């Protein structure tokens, strides 16, 4: 194998495992949102197993999935949409088969995640802005501007946490492999 071909193969392999956000969260499947004001932490810190988390947006047929290493957490930035969350735990993820090869377990969260409304809501305000509404010439022949101050813009974002282990706030329902959306 020549050097150029080896280098190309290495670059392709690196593109498959480059983290989406943070060191521990890697894209597995679909189009992971890169923009969104809401922060969702995927907490796999109490598991010895690897995790793949699937986000299936309500009223959208194509899910996306991310990988979380054992004993790690990862953070996604999501738009304000509603998602049904599925996850699988196991060892030796196979991208070709879209499943763990050893000791797989499959779960679905009992609650729908509303990325913009669940968890801790943060409300932000911007500083007021002066907008030029017009100009006029005064009695000394000097051009003046008319301005109007806007009120502060208000927006909110949410910060939530999904535990990939038994948790009373996010009850997980054990499901069959055939029900898993990948």
Phi and psi in degrees as a GROMACS rama.xvg file:
@    title "Ramachandran Plot"
@    xaxis  label "Phi"
@    yaxis  label "Psi"
@TYPE xy
-79.7401  165.739  UNK-2
-61.7739  -41.2343  UNK-3
-63.6082  -41.4511  UNK-4
-67.9351  -40.4735  UNK-5
-61.1473  -44.8454  UNK-6
-62.115  -41.9829  UNK-7
-62.7865  -42.7815  UNK-8
-63.5793  -40.9956  UNK-9
-63.9013  -42.315  UNK-10
-63.5096  -42.8502  UNK-11
-63.0264  -43.6923  UNK-12
-63.7952  -38.7522  UNK-13
-64.3431  -38.3189  UNK-14
-63.5819  -28.8382  UNK-15
-74.2543  -23.8726  UNK-16
-119.276  12.0393  UNK-17
-67.2477  130.944  UNK-18
-61.3182  144.726  UNK-19
-76.3966  -57.1574  UNK-20
-142.048  120.372  UNK-21
82.5381  172.047  UNK-22
-78.7949  -22.3597  UNK-23
-104.71  -2.59644  UNK-24
-115.62  118.361  UNK-25
-126.575  138.902  UNK-26
-64.6447  134.608  UNK-27
-111.416  -43.8676  UNK-28
-153.838  144.914  UNK-29
80.5027  -172.015  UNK-30
-100.557  98.1443  UNK-31
-75.31  127.818  UNK-32
-59.2959  133.663  UNK-33
-98.709  -14.9951  UNK-34
-125.768  142.212  UNK-35
166.923  146.915  UNK-36
-89.5929  -15.0412  UNK-37
-91.3413  135.553  UNK-38
-104.67  127.384  UNK-39
-122.005  119.85  UNK-40
-94.9944  127.22  UNK-41
-99.7784  112.403  UNK-42
-104.157  106.253  UNK-43
-112.659  22.0849  UNK-44
-67.3571  -19.4374  UNK-45
-104.75  12.4112  UNK-46
-111.928  139.408  UNK-47
-81.6371  -18.1553  UNK-48
-89.4332  157.25  UNK-49
-75.5949  159.953  UNK-50
-134.203  142.992  UNK-51
-123.27  123.951  UNK-52
-111.012  128.921  UNK-53
-109.94  128.746  UNK-54
-107.018  114.77  UNK-55
-110.504  105.732  UNK-56
-66.229  134.535  UNK-57
-61.8482  134.659  UNK-58
65.6324  25.054  UNK-59
-138.512  125.699  UNK-60
-76.3775  -19.2712  UNK-61
-103.614  114.092  UNK-62
-82.81  174.165  UNK-63
-133.297  156.833  UNK-64
-137.568  147.143  UNK-65
-131.815  154.884  UNK-66
-103.649  137.164  UNK-67
-125.16  126.437  UNK-68
-66.3727  159.433  UNK-69
-62.5419  143.836  UNK-70
61.6824  24.01  UNK-71
-128.115  168.938  UNK-72
-128.72  159.928  UNK-73
-144.356  158.774  UNK-74
-125.789  133.457  UNK-75
-113.545  148.969  UNK-76
-105.16  117.564  UNK-77
-118.585  145.495  UNK-78
-69.5276  165.733  UNK-79
-76.5435  78.9445  UNK-80
-128.374  171.905  UNK-81
-105.33  136.137  UNK-82
-131.48  139.171  UNK-83
-90.3894  130.321  UNK-84
-106.656  129.225  UNK-85
-121.154  150.309  UNK-86
-149.589  154.692  UNK-87
-128.522  143.332  UNK-88
-118.517  146.942  UNK-89
169.549  -161.474  UNK-90
-129.335  140.567  UNK-91
71.2291  67.2949  UNK-92
-63.6326  131.048  UNK-93
-107.584  113.46  UNK-94
-66.5974  -35.2735  UNK-95
-65.7782  -42.7264  UNK-96
-90.1678  -11.8861  UNK-97
54.1157  50.5195  UNK-98
-164.02  160.587  UNK-99
-79.4803  141.451  UNK-100
-84.0979  -22.2978  UNK-101
-132.007  132.815  UNK-102
50.855  51.1979  UNK-103
-74.7994  143.558  UNK-104
-131.797  143.214  UNK-105
-125.59  137.287  UNK-106
-140.224  157.922  UNK-107
-133.295  136.16  UNK-108
-72.147  138.599  UNK-109
-68.778  -24.4517  UNK-110
-108.012  144.161  UNK-111
-76.0275  137.3  UNK-112
-87.6993  118.213  UNK-113
-98.8087  96.7507  UNK-114
-56.0365  -31.2154  UNK-115
-91.314  -4.37981  UNK-116
-126.485  -19.0739  UNK-117
-90.4854  155.655  UNK-118
82.3639  -148.385  UNK-119
-87.4389  123.171  UNK-120
-92.4259  128.462  UNK-121
-109.82  128.291  UNK-122
-107.119  129.569  UNK-123
-117.95  147.333  UNK-124
-129.486  139.873  UNK-125
-93.2327  164.461  UNK-126
-75.6742  149.161  UNK-127
-60.7491  151.588  UNK-128
-124.256  141.603  UNK-129
-91.0003  125.971  UNK-130
-110.48  133.041  UNK-131
-75.4102  121.563  UNK-132
-105.415  -11.3433  UNK-133
172.658  174.618  UNK-134
-134.148  158.746  UNK-135
-153.197  163.516  UNK-136
-106.801  124.461  UNK-137
-82.5691  -176.747  UNK-138
-65.3056  -15.7861  UNK-139
-98.8207  15.4737  UNK-140
62.8581  34.1756  UNK-141
-108.232  130.675  UNK-142
-76.3719  126.941  UNK-143
-117.769  156.575  UNK-144
-112.929  146.222  UNK-145
-100.493  129.421  UNK-146
-124.594  157.796  UNK-147
-134.845  132.102  UNK-148
-85.5963  130.032  UNK-149
-84.7469  156.79  UNK-150
-75.5513  164.307  UNK-151
-67.6226  137.173  UNK-152
-73.8815  139.02  UNK-153
-115.634  138.634  UNK-154
-151.769  158.85  UNK-155
-132.752  158.668  UNK-156
-145.942  159.054  UNK-157
-118.205  151.752  UNK-158
-127.621  116.087  UNK-159
-130.57  168.158  UNK-160
-134.061  131.805  UNK-161
-111.926  117.968  UNK-162
-87.0566  126.55  UNK-163
-95.7442  42.4178  UNK-164
-157.445  166.121  UNK-165
-53.2375  130.075  UNK-166
-151.7  135.107  UNK-167
-70.1863  -25.9366  UNK-168
-78.2021  -33.8248  UNK-169
-121.845  79.3295  UNK-170
-64.9829  127.998  UNK-171
-97.1777  137.701  UNK-172
-109.378  125.863  UNK-173
-69.4735  132.415  UNK-174
-127.091  165.201  UNK-175
-79.0337  153.974  UNK-176
-57.4643  -33.6848  UNK-177
-66.9821  -21.2208  UNK-178
-86.2504  -12.0315  UNK-179
-72.5556  129.931  UNK-180
-77.9398  9.32873  UNK-181
